[in-house]
């Protein structure tokens, strides 16, 4: 499973106050598992399990993407001392 960092543009929500209106977009950075890449969009998710896409998914339009970086999970080995319990593996991300 690939992990991806995407920098992209999206709508910017602003409150209606007395300041002059300004048309602008927000620049976002999103990280997730690459679940699917279609013709017009990329689907990322924060979790995945045996073919299931998980609970949280984000469709990002390709025409709004500024950059993409594929990240490679790299296991970090940690020696455990006597009496320590096992824990899930810690993973560092390399670009």
C-alpha positions in Angstrom: 0.0 0.0 0.0 1.4 3.4 -1.0 1.4 6.4 1.3 1.2 9.8 -0.4 1.6 13.5 0.5 -0.5 15.8 -1.8 -0.3 19.6 -1.9 -3.4 20.9 -3.5 -5.8 23.9 -3.8 -9.4 24.0 -2.6 -12.2 26.4 -1.8 -11.5 28.8 1.1 -14.4 29.5 3.5 -14.5 33.1 4.9 -17.0 34.8 7.1 -19.1 37.6 5.8 -18.1 40.7 7.6 -17.4 44.3 6.6 -14.1 43.7 5.0 -13.9 43.9 1.2 -14.6 40.5 -0.5 -11.5 38.7 -1.8 -11.6 35.7 -4.1 -9.0 33.2 -2.9 -8.2 29.6 -2.6 -6.6 27.6 0.2 -3.5 25.6 -0.2 -3.7 22.3 1.6 -1.4 19.4 2.4 -3.0 16.0 2.9 -1.4 12.6 3.7 -3.0 9.3 3.4 -3.0 5.8 1.9 -3.4 5.9 -1.9 -6.7 4.0 -2.3 -7.4 4.7 -6.0 -6.2 6.9 -8.8 -8.8 7.7 -11.4 -8.8 9.8 -14.6 -10.0 13.0 -12.8 -9.3 12.4 -9.1 -7.1 10.7 -6.5 -8.7 8.9 -3.5 -6.7 8.8 -0.2 -7.8 7.4 3.1 -6.4 7.5 6.7 -6.8 3.7 7.1 -7.2 0.6 5.0 -7.7 -3.1 5.8 -7.6 -6.1 3.5 -9.3 -4.4 0.6 -11.7 -2.3 2.6 -11.2 1.5 2.2 -11.7 2.4 5.8 -13.9 5.1 7.4 -12.3 8.4 6.2 -11.7 9.1 2.5 -10.9 12.2 0.5 -11.3 12.6 -3.2 -8.9 15.2 -4.5 -9.4 16.6 -8.1 -6.3 16.1 -10.2 -6.6 19.6 -11.7 -6.2 21.1 -8.2 -3.0 19.1 -7.3 0.2 21.2 -7.0 2.5 18.4 -6.1 2.6 14.7 -5.0 5.3 12.9 -3.0 5.1 9.1 -2.5 6.3 8.2 1.0 7.9 4.8 1.8 7.2 3.4 5.3 10.5 2.3 6.8 10.4 0.2 10.0 12.3 1.5 13.0 13.8 -1.3 15.1 13.6 -0.7 18.8 15.3 -3.0 21.3 13.0 -3.8 24.2 14.3 -4.2 27.7 13.5 -7.0 30.1 9.8 -7.0 31.1 8.6 -4.6 28.4 5.5 -5.6 26.6 5.2 -5.8 22.8 3.7 -2.9 20.9 2.7 -2.1 17.3 5.8 -1.4 15.1 6.8 2.2 14.8 7.2 3.4 11.2 9.1 6.4 9.9 8.2 7.9 6.5 10.9 8.5 3.9 10.4 10.6 0.9 
